[in-house]
């Protein structure tokens, strides 16, 4: 394979004057440690301070970053040439030692937050200070995407704790902005890295405010306190559109929102008979019950009325046109009468009691959607209650299997099926790095075998066919209930330009001032 050289695109050259940018983030990161947990809030935040070998663009394209070129030596060895003359914010020189330390730290961290991206890394060697060779355990068609997720820290911080990143001691990267201060759950203050190798940002100082409350975020925009905010609340659209100093920025994301279910054997913690007694079996293990639940949900109405058209009904991991999408997956239509018949066939003619868990303020209209779903379940005889909580309390629990039914999403930033399927449908296996977010304890040997083959073949045609079959099995058997793809809707000052990204990240170094 020829070395890949793609011109990176950074938005603006450095300006002499002071320019401040304030971004209202809709979610809150759990830490600044870039290897602790791979979640959208964490990844979007840490990309301001650190760089990866490869920069993943807003449309899932690969650009050079700390690596300037790369090539496959053979199916299991990849060579990367590193950028010369790069320094960390503290003035220390970047080299291969930092890359090796970072990739191994991300692979071996007890939290396993990046296991899905590092599971195939067998070893990393450095023929010279500006070259590394990554050996994989199997041919890995997604190695470039995987390496774009791993931020490169200084080797001096390879053994650092989460606290050392959060307090700034190790929050030292090569990225476009430098750490100033961090208030967990509050804000991150940054200052421009004037020596950034891709050109200094237009913004001399940046504030990332974490504002999961929709009303507070909208108020901060309307008062001109924020220059741009994520996930513009739907009920605030008219006020923004009527203000000549503000504007709405729209785009399409690859984020799939779904309902996960506990499909493990034995009683499920939040499913009981209507009188509160324990059921002999977990009803969610029955495909007829899962299908009945999806038939009970009027997804078009949720997108149209609850989300105010800020989403698109989903039927599988990725929309048409993306790698692994299958035309064979049929939409499960809204049909409450048929749903009740399926429940009766499964042995639950009177339904059962179920608790839905989810976050508040993490996804577009998440708590409102859950309430609507609960009401729709009631129409087919399911006594559904809803419990929502802040993302910081919810994120670890849903992925570890604490709930019977949970509201979740996955940003399909690779633009293909293996990324979400490996993360939340594949059987949980720490050694292989699969199922890290499989909170429903799904275990489907047929899907596991297809994914193992798809993620170890470099034959694109064969891989596409395998992933299409993964999509078909997952959504024919309804291991998860697909809800919708979120749209990107931001609010901004009229003086701000921003091109929405498919991953829904809002990155300060891609924000520019309007001409």
C-alpha positions in Angstrom: 0.0 0.0 0.0 1.4 3.4 -0.9 2.0 5.9 1.9 -1.1 8.1 2.5 -0.5 11.8 2.4 -3.5 14.0 2.9 -3.4 17.7 3.4 -4.7 18.7 6.8 -7.1 21.6 7.0 -6.9 24.0 9.9 -9.2 27.0 9.9 -7.3 30.2 10.7 -3.9 31.8 11.1 -3.0 33.3 14.4 -4.1 36.9 15.0 -2.1 39.4 17.0 -5.1 40.8 19.0 -6.8 39.1 21.9 -9.9 37.2 20.7 -12.0 35.2 23.1 -14.4 32.4 22.2 -17.0 30.9 24.6 -18.6 27.6 23.8 -21.6 26.2 25.6 -21.2 22.5 25.7 -24.3 20.4 26.1 -22.5 17.6 28.0 -20.0 17.4 30.7 -16.7 15.4 30.5 -15.9 13.1 33.4 -12.2 13.8 33.2 -9.4 15.4 31.2 -7.4 12.1 31.2 -7.5 11.4 27.4 -7.2 7.6 27.9 -9.6 7.0 30.8 -13.0 6.8 29.0 -13.9 7.1 25.3 -17.1 9.2 25.4 -18.1 12.0 23.1 -17.8 14.7 25.9 -14.4 13.5 26.9 -13.0 13.0 23.4 -14.3 16.4 22.1 -12.8 18.2 25.2 -9.4 16.5 25.1 -8.8 17.2 21.4 -8.3 20.8 22.3 -5.2 20.0 24.3 -3.7 16.9 22.7 -3.2 15.6 19.1 -3.4 12.1 17.7 -1.2 10.5 15.0 -4.1 11.0 12.6 -6.7 13.8 12.7 -10.2 12.5 12.1 -12.2 15.0 10.1 -15.9 15.9 10.4 -16.9 13.6 7.6 -14.8 10.7 9.0 -11.8 11.3 6.7 -8.2 10.9 7.8 -5.7 13.8 7.8 -2.1 13.8 9.0 -1.5 15.2 12.4 1.5 14.0 14.5 2.1 11.4 11.8 2.8 12.9 8.4 2.5 9.7 6.4 1.9 6.0 6.9 1.9 2.7 5.0 1.1 -0.9 5.5 4.3 -2.9 5.4 2.3 -6.1 5.4 -1.2 -7.1 6.7 -0.1 -6.8 10.4 2.6 -4.1 10.4 2.0 -0.4 9.8 4.8 2.2 9.6 4.2 5.8 10.7 6.5 8.7 10.0 6.3 11.3 12.8 6.2 15.1 12.4 9.6 16.7 13.1 10.0 19.8 15.3 6.9 19.4 17.4 7.0 20.4 21.1 4.7 19.9 24.0 3.3 23.0 25.7 6.1 22.8 28.3 8.7 23.0 25.6 9.8 19.3 25.7 10.3 17.7 22.3 7.8 15.2 20.9 9.2 11.9 19.6 8.4 8.2 19.2 8.8 7.5 22.9 5.7 9.6 23.6 3.7 7.7 20.9 4.7 4.3 22.3 3.9 5.4 25.9 0.5 6.8 24.9 -0.7 3.8 22.8 0.3 1.3 25.5 -1.2 3.4 28.2 -4.5 3.5 26.3 -4.4 -0.2 25.7 -3.4 -1.3 29.2 -5.4 1.1 31.3 -7.6 -0.7 33.9 -10.7 1.3 32.9 -10.5 -0.3 29.4 -12.1 2.9 28.0 -10.2 2.6 24.7 -10.1 -1.2 24.5 -12.3 -1.1 21.3 -9.5 0.9 19.6 -6.4 -0.7 21.0 -7.4 -4.4 21.4 -5.5 -5.4 18.3 -2.2 -3.7 19.1 0.4 -6.3 19.8 3.5 -4.2 19.9 5.0 -0.8 19.0 8.6 -0.3 18.0 10.7 2.7 17.0 13.4 2.2 14.4 14.3 5.9 15.0 13.0 8.8 17.0 10.6 9.9 14.2 9.3 6.5 13.1 7.1 3.9 14.7 5.9 0.5 13.6 2.7 -0.8 15.0 2.2 -4.5 14.9 -1.4 -5.8 15.2 -2.5 -9.3 16.3 -4.6 -9.7 13.2 -5.0 -7.7 9.9 -6.9 -4.6 11.1 -8.8 -2.6 8.5 -9.7 0.0 11.1 -6.3 0.7 12.5 -6.1 4.2 11.1 -9.4 5.1 12.6 -8.5 3.5 15.9 -5.2 5.5 16.1 -7.1 8.7 15.4 -8.8 8.2 18.7 -5.7 7.9 20.9 -4.4 11.3 22.1 -0.6 11.4 22.4 0.6 12.5 25.9 4.1 13.1 27.1 5.9 9.9 28.1 6.7 11.5 31.4 3.0 11.2 32.3 2.6 7.5 31.2 2.0 6.5 34.8 0.0 9.5 35.9 -3.3 9.3 37.6 -6.6 10.8 36.5 -6.2 13.5 39.1 -2.9 14.6 37.6 -4.6 15.3 34.3 -7.5 17.1 35.9 -5.4 19.4 38.1 -3.3 20.4 35.1 0.0 18.7 36.2 -0.2 16.3 33.1 -2.6 18.3 31.0 0.3 19.1 28.7 -0.1 18.3 25.0 1.0 19.3 21.6 -2.4 20.6 20.6 -3.8 24.0 19.5 -4.7 25.1 23.1 -3.0 25.0 26.5 -4.6 24.2 29.8 -5.2 27.2 32.1 -7.7 25.8 34.6 -10.4 23.2 34.9 -13.5 23.1 37.1 -15.0 19.6 36.9 -18.7 20.0 35.9 -18.1 23.7 35.3 -15.7 24.9 32.7 -12.3 24.5 31.1 -10.2 27.5 30.4 -7.7 27.4 27.6 -5.2 29.7 25.9 -3.8 29.6 22.4 -0.7 27.6 21.6 1.1 30.2 19.4 3.6 27.6 18.3 1.1 25.1 17.0 2.5 23.2 14.1 -0.7 23.5 12.0 -1.0 27.3 12.6 -2.1 29.2 15.6 -5.9 29.4 16.3 -7.8 32.6 15.6 -8.8 32.6 19.3 -6.3 33.7 21.9 -8.5 32.3 24.7 -11.3 29.8 24.8 -13.8 28.9 27.5 -15.6 25.6 27.3 -18.7 25.9 29.6 -20.4 22.7 30.5 -24.1 23.5 30.4 -26.2 20.3 30.3 -29.3 22.3 31.3 -31.0 23.3 28.1 -32.6 26.4 29.5 -29.3 27.7 31.0 -27.5 27.0 27.7 -30.1 28.8 25.7 -30.1 31.7 28.1 -26.3 32.0 27.8 -26.6 32.3 24.0 -29.6 34.8 24.1 -27.7 37.0 26.6 -24.6 36.9 24.2 -22.6 35.3 27.0 -21.8 32.4 24.7 -20.6 32.7 21.1 -21.9 29.2 20.2 -23.8 26.5 22.0 -24.4 22.8 21.2 -27.8 21.1 20.9 -29.9 24.2 20.5 -33.1 23.5 22.4 -35.9 23.0 20.0 -38.2 25.4 21.9 -35.6 28.1 21.6 -35.4 27.9 17.8 -37.9 30.7 17.1 -36.1 33.1 19.6 -32.8 32.5 17.9 -34.1 32.8 14.4 -35.8 36.1 15.3 -32.7 37.7 16.7 -30.6 39.4 13.9 -27.4 38.9 16.0 -27.9 35.2 16.3 -28.3 32.3 13.8 -29.0 28.5 13.7 -26.4 26.1 12.3 -27.7 22.8 11.1 -26.1 19.5 10.0 -26.6 15.7 9.9 -24.9 13.6 12.5 -24.0 9.9 12.5 -25.1 9.5 16.1 -27.5 6.5 16.6 -29.9 6.8 19.6 -31.3 3.5 20.8 -32.9 1.7 23.7 -30.8 -1.1 25.2 -32.2 -4.0 27.1 -31.0 -6.5 29.6 -31.3 -9.8 27.7 -29.3 -11.9 30.2 -30.6 -15.0 31.9 -32.5 -14.9 35.2 -34.5 -12.0 36.6 -33.8 -8.5 35.4 -33.4 -5.9 38.2 -36.1 -3.5 37.0 -38.7 -5.9 35.4 -41.4 -7.4 37.6 -44.9 -8.6 37.5 -47.5 -5.9 37.8 -47.9 -6.7 41.5 -44.2 -6.2 42.0 -43.4 -9.9 42.4 -40.5 -11.5 40.6 -41.1 -13.0 37.2 -39.9 -16.6 36.6 -38.0 -15.4 33.4 -36.7 -12.2 32.0 -39.3 -11.2 29.4 -36.7 -9.1 27.5 -34.9 -12.3 26.4 -38.0 -13.1 24.2 -37.6 -11.6 20.7 -41.4 -11.3 20.5 -41.4 -9.0 23.6 -38.6 -6.9 22.2 -40.5 -6.5 18.9 -43.7 -5.6 20.7 -41.9 -2.9 22.6 -40.5 -1.4 19.4 -44.0 -1.6 17.7 -45.4 0.3 20.7 -43.2 3.3 20.1 -44.4 5.8 17.5 -40.9 6.9 16.4 -42.0 9.2 13.6 -44.2 11.1 16.1 -41.3 11.4 18.6 -39.0 12.8 16.0 -41.7 15.2 14.7 -43.3 16.4 17.9 -41.0 15.7 20.8 -37.7 16.4 18.9 -39.3 19.0 16.7 -37.7 17.4 13.6 -34.2 17.4 15.0 -33.7 13.8 14.2 -34.4 11.1 11.6 -36.0 7.7 12.4 -33.4 4.9 12.4 -33.7 1.2 11.7 -30.1 0.1 11.9 -26.6 1.2 12.9 -26.0 3.5 9.9 -28.1 5.3 7.4 -28.3 4.4 3.7 -25.0 5.1 1.9 -22.7 4.2 4.9 -20.5 1.1 4.9 -22.4 -1.9 6.2 -25.9 -0.5 5.8 -28.2 -3.3 4.6 -31.3 -2.9 2.4 -32.6 -6.1 3.9 -33.4 -4.6 7.3 -37.1 -3.8 7.4 -38.6 -1.0 9.4 -40.7 -2.1 12.4 -43.8 0.0 12.0 -45.8 1.5 14.8 -48.6 -1.0 15.6 -49.8 -1.2 19.2 -52.5 -3.8 18.4 -50.0 -6.2 16.9 -47.7 -5.4 19.9 -50.3 -6.6 22.3 -50.8 -9.8 20.3 -47.1 -10.5 20.5 -47.0 -9.9 24.2 -49.9 -12.4 24.6 -48.1 -15.0 22.4 -45.0 -14.6 24.6 -47.0 -15.3 27.7 -47.6 -11.7 29.0 -51.2 -10.9 28.0 -51.5 -8.5 30.9 -48.0 -7.0 30.4 -45.5 -6.4 33.2 -43.8 -3.6 35.1 -40.7 -2.0 33.7 -38.4 0.9 34.7 -36.7 3.0 31.9 -33.4 4.6 32.8 -31.7 7.4 31.0 -29.7 10.6 31.2 -31.1 14.1 31.4 -29.5 16.6 29.1 -27.1 14.3 27.3 -29.1 13.7 24.1 -31.7 15.8 22.2 -34.9 15.8 24.4 -33.7 12.6 26.2 -35.9 12.9 29.3 -38.9 14.0 27.2 -38.5 11.1 24.8 -38.3 8.6 27.7 -41.5 10.0 29.2 -43.2 9.6 25.8 -41.9 6.1 25.4 -43.2 5.2 28.9 -46.7 6.5 28.0 -46.6 4.5 24.7 -45.7 1.3 26.6 -48.6 1.9 28.9 -51.0 1.6 25.9 -49.9 -2.0 25.4 -50.2 -3.0 29.1 -46.6 -2.3 30.2 -46.5 -0.3 33.5 -43.5 1.8 32.7 -41.8 4.3 35.0 -39.0 6.6 34.0 -35.9 7.5 36.0 -33.4 10.1 34.6 -30.2 11.4 36.1 -27.2 13.5 35.2 -24.9 12.0 32.6 -22.0 11.9 35.2 -24.1 9.5 37.3 -25.6 7.5 34.5 -22.7 6.9 32.0 -20.9 4.1 33.9 -24.0 2.4 35.1 -25.8 1.9 31.8 -22.8 0.3 30.1 -22.0 -2.0 33.0 -25.5 -3.7 33.0 -27.1 -2.0 35.9 -30.5 -1.4 34.2 -33.2 -3.4 32.5 -33.9 -0.9 29.8 -31.7 2.1 29.1 -31.5 5.1 26.8 -28.1 5.2 25.0 -26.4 6.4 21.8 -23.3 5.8 19.8 -21.6 8.3 17.5 -20.7 6.2 14.5 -17.6 8.3 13.7 -16.0 5.7 11.5 -19.0 5.9 9.2 -19.2 2.0 9.2 -20.9 -0.7 11.2 -18.1 -2.5 13.0 -17.5 0.5 15.3 -20.9 0.5 17.1 -21.4 -3.3 16.7 -18.1 -4.1 18.5 -18.8 -1.6 21.2 -22.4 -2.4 22.3 -23.6 -5.6 20.5 -20.6 -7.9 20.6 -20.2 -10.1 23.6 -18.3 -8.5 26.4 -14.7 -9.7 26.4 -12.0 -7.6 28.0 -9.2 -9.6 26.4 -10.5 -8.9 22.9 -11.8 -5.4 23.8 -15.3 -6.1 22.6 -18.7 -5.3 24.2 -17.3 -2.5 26.4 -20.7 -0.7 26.2 -22.8 -3.9 26.0 -25.0 -3.0 28.9 -27.6 -5.5 27.9 -25.3 -8.5 28.1 -26.0 -9.5 24.5 -24.3 -12.7 23.6 -24.9 -13.8 20.0 -22.2 -16.2 18.8 -23.2 -15.7 15.1 -22.8 -12.0 15.3 -19.5 -12.4 17.3 -18.1 -14.7 14.6 -19.1 -12.3 11.8 -17.5 -9.3 13.6 -14.3 -11.3 14.3 -14.0 -12.0 10.6 -15.0 -8.5 9.5 -12.5 -6.7 11.7 -9.6 -8.9 10.5 -10.0 -8.7 6.8 -8.6 -6.0 4.5 -10.9 -7.1 1.6 -13.4 -4.3 1.5 -16.0 -6.1 -0.5 -16.0 -9.1 1.8 -16.0 -6.8 4.9 -19.0 -4.9 3.6 -21.0 -8.2 3.1 -20.1 -9.4 6.6 -21.1 -6.1 8.2 -24.4 -6.0 6.3 -25.1 -9.4 7.8 -24.2 -8.1 11.3 -26.8 -5.3 10.7 -29.4 -7.8 9.6 -29.0 -10.1 12.5 -28.8 -7.3 15.1 -32.0 -5.6 14.0 -34.0 -8.6 12.8 -33.4 -10.1 16.3 -33.8 -6.6 17.9 -30.9 -6.9 20.3 -31.3 -3.2 20.7 -34.3 -1.0 19.7 -33.2 1.7 17.1 -34.8 5.1 17.7 -33.3 7.8 15.6 -30.2 9.5 14.3 -29.7 12.9 15.9 -29.4 16.0 13.8 -26.8 18.6 14.6 -28.4 21.9 15.6 -26.3 24.7 17.1 -27.0 28.2 18.0 -24.4 30.9 17.4 -23.7 34.6 17.2 -24.0 35.8 13.7 -20.4 36.7 13.8 -19.4 33.0 14.1 -19.0 30.4 11.4 -18.9 26.7 12.1 -19.3 23.6 9.8 -21.1 20.9 11.8 -19.4 17.6 12.2 -20.9 14.1 11.9 -19.5 13.2 15.3 -21.3 16.3 16.8 -18.0 17.5 18.3 -17.8 21.3 18.7 -14.1 22.1 18.4 -12.8 25.6 19.0 -10.0 25.4 16.5 -12.6 24.7 13.7 -14.7 27.8 14.7 -14.0 30.9 12.7 -15.2 34.5 12.7 -17.6 35.4 9.9 -16.2 37.5 7.1 
